[in-house]
Amino acid sequence: MPSLPSPSLLTLAATFAPGVILEHYLLLAAILFAIGMLGVVTRRNALTMFMSIELMLNAANLTFLAFARVHADLSGHVTAILVMAVAAAEAAVGLAIVIALQRVRGTTNVDEVRTLKL
């Protein structure tokens, strides 16, 4: 009995959501990016701003993965993994700065903190 060819990972991913087209992914990414941008612009708490930046980076990842799915290319996946690594480093350094500001100044409000001097 002949064996069936094994489908690639990208063709399997396309079968899980057959009705979802590229525009749906891009619309969701645009909404996520807009929510993140709104959070950065309107919020003054440093932790909330960092969470909004993470949301914007995840929206960018969604666009990379959507185009990788449409073009059946793995380069979008590699780029998304690199963006996640940069986001993890940004979160670690940002959280360390926020903790230091909270300990020294007693606040995480970015309007009250103009310099990083002690």
DOZA-791554 format. One record per residue (C-alpha): residue in three letters; z, y, x. Coordinates in Angstrom, 3 decimals. Each point is the difference from the previous one (the first is absolute). Layout:
+---------+----------+----------+----------+
! residuo !        w !        v !        u !
+---------+----------+----------+----------+
!     ala !        Z !        Y !        X !
...
+---------+----------+----------+----------+
This chain:
+---------+----------+----------+----------+
! residuo !        w !        v !        u !
+---------+----------+----------+----------+
!     met !    0.000 !    0.000 !    0.000 !
!     pro !   -0.996 !    3.333 !    1.570 !
!     ser !    2.747 !    2.554 !    0.475 !
!     leu !   -0.256 !    3.392 !   -1.593 !
!     pro !   -0.176 !    2.996 !    2.318 !
!     ser !    3.336 !    1.715 !    0.275 !
!     pro !   -0.096 !    3.561 !   -1.328 !
!     ser !    1.064 !    2.769 !    2.296 !
!     leu !    3.160 !    1.996 !   -0.529 !
!     leu !   -1.898 !    3.034 !   -1.229 !
!     thr !   -1.989 !   -1.903 !   -2.610 !
!     leu !    3.231 !   -1.562 !   -1.240 !
!     ala !    1.539 !    3.461 !   -0.326 !
!     ala !   -2.963 !    1.151 !   -2.081 !
!     thr !    0.493 !   -2.870 !   -2.460 !
!     phe !    3.628 !    0.905 !   -0.743 !
!     ala !   -0.900 !    3.366 !   -1.554 !
!     pro !   -3.610 !   -0.273 !   -1.169 !
!     gly !    0.144 !    2.961 !   -2.420 !
!     val !    1.475 !    2.446 !    2.476 !
!     ile !   -2.650 !    2.114 !    1.692 !
!     leu !    0.172 !    2.355 !    2.961 !
!     glu !    0.480 !    3.068 !   -2.177 !
!     his !    3.216 !   -1.457 !   -1.439 !
!     tyr !    1.472 !   -0.419 !    3.473 !
!     leu !   -1.091 !    3.475 !    1.040 !
!     leu !    1.425 !    1.564 !   -3.154 !
!     leu !    3.340 !   -1.725 !    0.557 !
!     ala !    0.001 !    1.108 !    3.648 !
!     ala !   -0.771 !    3.594 !   -1.013 !
!     ile !    2.854 !   -0.020 !   -2.530 !
!     leu !    2.429 !   -1.419 !    2.572 !
!     phe !   -1.120 !    2.538 !    2.597 !
!     ala !    0.388 !    2.874 !   -2.483 !
!     ile !    3.516 !   -1.148 !   -0.942 !
!     gly !    0.887 !   -0.191 !    3.692 !
!     met !   -1.444 !    3.435 !    0.707 !
!     leu !    1.862 !    1.436 !   -2.958 !
!     gly !    3.214 !   -1.505 !    1.350 !
!     val !   -0.523 !    1.521 !    3.447 !
!     val !   -0.809 !    3.436 !   -1.405 !
!     thr !    2.712 !    0.257 !   -2.663 !
!     arg !    2.971 !   -1.887 !    1.441 !
!     arg !    2.284 !    1.449 !    2.634 !
!     asn !    2.001 !   -3.126 !    0.827 !
!     ala !   -1.176 !   -1.553 !    3.266 !
!     leu !    0.388 !   -3.575 !   -1.254 !
!     thr !   -2.064 !    0.720 !   -3.102 !
!     met !   -2.657 !    1.615 !    2.163 !
!     phe !   -0.156 !   -3.065 !    2.255 !
!     met !   -0.343 !   -2.280 !   -3.035 !
!     ser !   -2.834 !    2.195 !   -1.274 !
!     ile !   -1.768 !   -0.221 !    3.360 !
!     glu !    0.346 !   -3.791 !   -0.125 !
!     leu !   -1.564 !    0.042 !   -3.468 !
!     met !   -2.930 !    2.005 !    1.349 !
!     leu !   -0.474 !   -2.477 !    2.864 !
!     asn !    0.037 !   -2.890 !   -2.470 !
!     ala !   -2.684 !    1.763 !   -2.041 !
!     ala !   -2.132 !    0.219 !    3.135 !
!     asn !    0.615 !   -3.715 !    0.626 !
!     leu !   -1.169 !   -0.772 !   -3.514 !
!     thr !   -3.310 !    1.771 !    0.627 !
!     phe !   -0.505 !   -1.856 !    3.291 !
!     leu !    0.636 !   -3.330 !   -1.705 !
!     ala !   -2.178 !    0.847 !   -2.998 !
!     phe !   -2.989 !    0.816 !    2.191 !
!     ala !    0.668 !   -3.085 !    2.118 !
!     arg !   -0.132 !   -2.096 !   -3.168 !
!     val !   -3.236 !    1.569 !   -1.206 !
!     his !   -1.763 !   -0.331 !    3.351 !
!     ala !    1.526 !   -3.437 !    0.789 !
!     asp !    1.199 !    1.298 !    3.348 !
!     leu !    3.343 !   -0.579 !    1.686 !
!     ser !    0.065 !    3.308 !    1.894 !
!     gly !    1.721 !    1.689 !   -2.963 !
!     his !    2.785 !   -2.561 !    0.210 !
!     val !    0.470 !    0.675 !    3.698 !
!     thr !    0.127 !    3.730 !   -0.635 !
!     ala !    2.555 !   -0.474 !   -2.779 !
!     ile !    2.230 !   -2.048 !    2.302 !
!     leu !   -0.221 !    2.735 !    2.649 !
!     val !    0.900 !    2.645 !   -2.600 !
!     met !    2.993 !   -2.096 !   -1.062 !
!     ala !    1.163 !   -0.218 !    3.623 !
!     val !   -0.265 !    3.778 !    0.383 !
!     ala !    1.835 !    0.472 !   -3.310 !
!     ala !    2.807 !   -2.279 !    1.158 !
!     ala !    0.379 !    1.967 !    3.229 !
!     glu !   -0.067 !    3.270 !   -1.942 !
!     ala !    2.669 !   -1.279 !   -2.363 !
!     ala !    2.257 !   -1.112 !    2.839 !
!     val !   -0.248 !    3.285 !    1.899 !
!     gly !    0.220 !    2.081 !   -3.178 !
!     leu !    3.063 !   -1.865 !   -1.225 !
!     ala !    1.697 !    0.467 !    3.366 !
!     ile !   -0.644 !    3.752 !   -0.172 !
!     val !    1.271 !    0.208 !   -3.578 !
!     ile !    3.188 !   -1.912 !    0.882 !
!     ala !    0.587 !    2.281 !    2.984 !
!     leu !   -0.519 !    3.098 !   -2.172 !
!     gln !    2.376 !   -1.327 !   -2.640 !
!     arg !    2.700 !   -0.682 !    2.580 !
!     val !   -0.303 !    3.315 !    1.813 !
!     arg !   -0.880 !    2.432 !   -2.785 !
!     gly !    1.219 !   -1.849 !   -3.087 !
!     thr !   -3.288 !    0.404 !   -1.887 !
!     thr !   -3.479 !   -1.479 !   -0.232 !
!     asn !   -1.509 !    3.028 !   -1.706 !
!     val !   -2.955 !    1.136 !    2.081 !
!     asp !    0.367 !    3.643 !   -1.104 !
!     glu !    3.441 !    0.178 !    1.603 !
!     val !   -1.115 !   -1.624 !    3.243 !
!     arg !   -2.371 !    2.268 !    1.899 !
!     thr !    0.421 !   -1.370 !    3.530 !
!     leu !    1.060 !   -3.308 !    1.474 !
!     lys !    2.554 !    1.705 !    2.257 !
!     leu !    3.604 !   -1.039 !   -0.328 !
+---------+----------+----------+----------+
